Amino acid sequence: MAAVASVFVSDGSTAAGGAKAAGGDEKSTNAVQWSLLRLPDIAAGAYITSCSNGDGVVLSTTVRGRRFALKAEVLVHSAAPPDSALARERKVREHLGRNSNIASMFWYTELSLPAAEVLTAAAAASSADTTAEEAAAFARGLISALPADHSLRRRVADAASAGATLTLRLGVFEYGGKTMAGMSREGAVWDAATIANILAGIAAALHHCQSVGVVHRDVQPENILCMPDGRWVLNDFGSAALADPAELTVPVSRSNVPAPGSPAFTAPEVHEGIQAAIDGRATAIKYAKADVWSLGAVLFVLAHGSHPWPGATASARDRRRGTTQRLFAPQTL
């Protein structure tokens, strides 16, 4: 039987025992009434855009004519559901609320179900819980669409044999435009006015983040979107963290080593802090200043067409493994 831990919707309502969403976005929720949608509505026509060999998968989905990014995690556990990137991002999003310069999170759900129900359609269908059937069907489609050698396939099979539990976490995010990096690859020319608009939009986003004690930790061209209405917005808070509100620092240690972000756009003090944590020297990284440094590196690339130092590494997207295999047949919602 699936237990619905939370459903988060952008219109400030509460569904299935979830938390009330911060802020509210009237235009978005009028177009898509998230609190009325079920998982099959959101999953219809979804396809994988990137998947590492861990627990997380990023998909693209279209809901009532609008394109969104769908982040999914399938977590295998025997006791309480573990912490994860998507769960941490949801906490960060609750602090952020709504801001026109930040790509919004519209919907989040977390469900737990026996691993056997993911592998056996008959087991899921025997449940009286409709939500359990929907979650199992989605997870089953997701697992089957992964590459044959993906480690999550093996972990789910092992979990089913051991009678373990899976937790499925899903988040739907605003993704109606193009990334700055993608536009560069397509040959975009960045004139002074466009660069000024990008700088103003992302600087405003960082100002809002810091005003509520959030640091992004991965400001780079793949995480800057140009929306259809011309807004430049900061996207992907999967690496973000809640910081000390006074100093906007994040403590790190050997037991809490943060991800390095995108090396070509990461401030030197972040690399130094991470190395100190690996070496067993507890420290605190001033990520607020580091985020501004990263925006400066983005500005340099826009203005000069190259990185501020030779030998800059590839973007995070270039290191990810992707597929465009469709999960479910499209349907009219």
PyMOL commands that set and color helices and strands:
alter all, ss='L'
color gray80, all
select helices_A, chain A and resi 26-31+34-36+39-43+85-96+115-119+121-125+130-145+151-162+180-185+192-211+221-223+263-265+268-278+287-304+316-319
alter helices_A, ss='H'
color red, helices_A
select strands_A, chain A and resi 3-9+14-15+47-51+56-63+66-77+105-114+165-174+178-179+214-215+224-226+232-234+241-242+250-252+283-285
alter strands_A, ss='S'
color yellow, strands_A
deselect
rebuild
show_as cartoon
